Amino acid sequence: MDAGQFGRQAQSVSLLDRLLFVMRLTASNKETKLAELAELDSKVRSFLEVLMGEQEWRQTLICEPVALCIR
């Protein structure tokens, strides 16, 4: 599904927001926090795979969403 540049930016910001939230957690159980980070890592990698797999001519339009994810 092609979400367009704004949609991809929104997805990137959502993933970044989730990551920042998880990093601020002071979970009493480190395994829980690590599990959440591992799940988020998987989501970010999948999202980047989708971004990089979109049509080549659009690659310049995905710079911002990719940069947000890599941050």
N, C-alpha and C positions, 0 to 999 in steps of 0.2 A: 504494500500500500504506500502510495506516495503522499506524504503529509505536507509537502511544500516547505519552503524555507522557514516560515514562521512556526509551523508545526514542529519542525525539527529543533528549532531553537527552544521552543517550549518544553519539548521532551528532554533536551540537554539540561535546561535549568532545573527541571523537576528531579532529574537524577543527581545533579549537583546538590540541590537542597536536601535530598534524602541522605546523601553521603555526609554532608555537614551535620545533619541531625544525628546520625549514627555515631559520628566521631565525638560528638558532645555527650553522648550517653555515658553515664558512670555506672554501667551494669555491674551488679555484684557478681555476676557469673561471666567471666571472660570468654568462656566457650560460646555463650549466647551472642556476645558482641562480635566475636570472630565469625560465627555462622551468618550473622546479618551482613557483615562486610563481604564475606564470600559470595552470598547471594547477590549483593549489589554489584560486586565485581563482574559476576556473570551477566547481569543485566546491561552493564556499561559495555562490556565486550560484544554482546549481541547487538546492541544499538549501534556501535561503531561499525560492526560488520554490515549492518543494513545500510548505514550511511555510505560506506565505501563501495557498496555494491550497486548503488543507484547509478543512473545513467552518467556516463563519463562527462558529457557536456555540462552537467550540473555540478561537477566537483568544486568549482570556484564558489558556488552558492552554499556549500556545506562547510566552509572553513570555520565559520563562527560556532556552529553546533559541535564540530569536532574539537575545536579549541576549548570549549566549555567542558567537554567530557574529559579531556586530557588533563585539564587543570587539576 
